[in-house]
Amino acid sequence: MKLYHYVHCPFCVRVRMALGFLDMPYESIVTQYNDEKTPIDLTGKKMLPIMEFDNEAAMNESLDIIKKLDSKALISFDLYKNHEAEIEDLLSKIGSDVHSLCMPYWIWTPEFTTESRKYFQEKKEVKRGPFKNLIKNKEQFIDSLNETLKTLEERVSSFYRSDILTVADIMIASHLWGMYIFPEYQFSEKVHSYLQLVKKQCRFDYHVDFWK
């Protein structure tokens, strides 16, 4: 199997975490953000992650990919189905703040070249405005994220509303993981411990593609 992905992308991280949890080998292909041809050739649209299976059509919806990979249903979807609106609302709030805080820093990781950095910044600034203003206004995004994480803490025991890892934990952790790159920010002890527990269960390493 081949996984085409962006390292920073939470939807791509979802699939990487699921692959780790299932202990399934795959070929990692970190795709440049300005590479439009590869995803369009594979699925007809510029959207990652893409999982290419042997002798089958490639797929690029993260949850559909996870369901296909998990033929023995080892990653439970029941809790997500029962609390879908609640979880999606949480992810929307987390994603909005994390992206505003982290995009100006993601582009300086080894994932990006000069060309893909320029492409990414131009695309994202159309929606969120100049990156320099995101950094200047970081305190408002941090305050908003902290309020959201208070809600998360109330719902986490070992895992999100559960004593075992479910797909909800993979979805939440993948959205939050990017914050580890943000300078001056520190998760609460409870949130950090939660994320590290998910990491351990999923055998996950954020930048493994660049050092292994």
C-alpha positions in Angstrom: 0.0 0.0 0.0 1.1 3.6 -0.7 0.0 6.6 1.4 0.4 10.0 -0.3 0.2 12.6 2.4 1.2 15.9 3.9 3.0 15.7 7.2 1.1 18.7 8.7 -2.4 17.7 7.5 -4.6 16.4 10.4 -6.7 14.2 7.9 -3.4 12.6 6.7 -2.3 12.1 10.3 -5.6 10.3 11.0 -4.6 7.6 8.5 -1.0 7.4 9.8 -2.3 6.9 13.3 -4.7 4.2 12.2 -2.0 2.4 10.3 0.2 2.5 13.3 -2.5 1.3 15.6 -3.2 -1.6 13.2 0.5 -2.2 12.8 0.2 -2.3 9.0 3.3 -1.6 6.8 2.9 0.9 4.0 5.0 3.1 1.7 5.0 6.7 2.9 5.0 9.3 0.0 5.2 12.9 1.4 3.7 14.9 -1.4 4.7 18.5 -2.1 1.8 20.9 -1.5 2.2 22.5 -4.9 2.1 19.1 -6.7 -1.4 19.1 -8.3 -0.7 16.4 -10.9 -0.1 13.4 -8.6 -3.4 13.6 -6.6 -5.4 14.5 -9.7 -4.0 11.6 -11.7 -4.8 9.2 -8.8 -8.3 10.4 -7.8 -9.3 13.3 -10.0 -8.9 16.0 -7.4 -6.2 17.7 -5.4 -7.0 16.3 -2.0 -4.9 14.3 0.4 -4.5 11.8 2.0 -4.7 9.2 -0.8 -4.2 5.5 -0.1 -3.3 3.4 -3.1 -4.2 -0.2 -2.7 -2.9 -3.1 -4.8 -5.0 -3.6 -7.9 -7.8 -1.3 -6.6 -8.8 2.4 -7.1 -7.1 4.9 -4.9 -9.1 6.5 -2.0 -8.9 9.9 -0.4 -11.4 10.3 2.4 -9.6 9.7 5.7 -12.4 7.9 7.5 -13.3 5.7 4.5 -9.6 4.7 4.2 -9.5 3.8 7.9 -12.6 1.7 7.6 -11.2 -0.1 4.6 -7.9 -0.7 6.4 -9.5 -2.0 9.5 -11.2 -5.1 8.2 -11.5 -6.6 11.7 -13.1 -3.5 13.2 -10.4 -3.0 15.8 -10.9 0.7 15.8 -14.4 1.4 17.1 -16.6 3.9 15.3 -19.5 3.5 17.7 -18.7 6.4 20.0 -18.1 8.7 17.1 -21.5 7.7 15.6 -23.2 8.3 18.9 -21.6 11.7 19.5 -20.9 12.8 15.9 -22.3 16.4 16.2 -20.4 16.9 19.5 -17.1 15.6 18.1 -17.4 17.5 14.8 -18.1 20.7 16.7 -15.0 20.1 18.9 -12.9 19.4 15.8 -14.1 22.5 14.0 -13.2 24.7 16.9 -9.8 23.0 17.4 -9.0 23.1 13.7 -9.8 26.8 13.3 -7.4 27.9 16.0 -4.7 25.3 15.4 -4.5 26.2 11.7 -4.4 29.9 12.4 -1.6 29.4 14.9 0.5 26.8 13.2 0.3 27.4 9.4 3.0 30.2 9.6 5.3 27.6 11.3 4.5 24.5 9.4 5.8 26.0 6.2 9.4 26.1 7.7 9.5 22.4 8.4 11.4 20.0 6.1 8.1 19.1 4.5 8.2 22.3 2.4 10.4 23.5 -0.4 10.7 27.1 -1.4 8.1 26.6 -4.2 5.6 24.6 -2.1 5.9 27.1 0.8 5.0 30.0 -1.5 2.1 28.0 -3.0 0.8 27.0 0.4 1.0 30.5 1.9 -0.7 32.1 -1.1 -3.6 29.6 -1.0 -4.1 29.8 2.8 -3.9 33.6 3.0 -6.9 33.9 0.7 -9.0 32.5 3.5 -7.2 33.5 6.7 -5.4 36.7 5.7 -1.6 37.4 5.9 0.4 35.0 8.0 2.1 37.9 9.7 -1.3 39.0 11.1 -2.1 35.5 12.3 1.1 35.6 14.3 0.4 39.1 15.6 -3.0 38.0 16.7 -1.9 34.7 18.2 -3.2 35.5 21.7 -6.8 35.5 20.6 -6.4 32.1 19.0 -4.5 30.7 22.0 -7.3 31.9 24.3 -9.9 30.4 22.1 -8.1 27.1 21.9 -7.6 26.9 25.7 -11.3 27.3 26.2 -12.0 24.5 23.8 -9.4 22.3 25.5 -11.2 22.8 28.9 -14.2 21.1 27.3 -12.0 18.3 26.0 -10.5 17.7 29.4 -14.0 17.3 30.9 -14.7 14.5 28.4 -11.5 12.6 28.7 -10.8 9.9 31.3 -8.2 7.7 29.7 -9.6 8.4 26.3 -12.5 10.5 24.9 -15.6 9.4 26.7 -14.1 5.9 26.8 -11.6 3.6 28.6 -10.3 2.4 25.2 -9.0 4.2 22.1 -11.6 4.8 19.5 -11.6 6.6 16.1 -12.7 9.8 18.0 -9.3 9.8 19.8 -7.5 9.5 16.5 -9.5 12.4 15.0 -8.9 14.7 18.0 -5.2 13.9 18.5 -4.5 14.4 14.8 -6.0 17.9 14.9 -4.1 18.8 18.0 -0.7 17.3 17.2 0.4 20.3 15.1 0.4 22.5 18.2 3.6 20.8 19.3 5.4 22.8 16.7 4.1 26.2 18.0 6.6 28.1 20.1 5.5 29.4 23.5 2.6 27.0 23.8 2.3 24.3 26.3 -0.6 21.8 26.7 -2.0 21.2 30.2 -0.7 18.1 31.8 -4.0 16.3 31.2 -4.2 17.1 27.5 -0.5 16.3 27.0 -0.8 13.0 28.8 -3.9 12.2 26.7 -2.1 13.0 23.4 1.0 11.0 24.4 -1.2 8.0 25.3 -2.8 8.1 21.9 0.6 8.4 20.3 1.8 5.3 22.1 -1.2 3.2 21.1 -0.8 4.4 17.5 3.0 4.0 17.3 3.0 7.5 15.9 5.9 9.8 15.1 5.1 13.1 13.5 8.3 13.7 11.5 9.5 10.1 11.1 9.6 10.5 7.3 12.5 12.9 7.6 14.8 11.1 10.0 14.2 7.3 9.7 
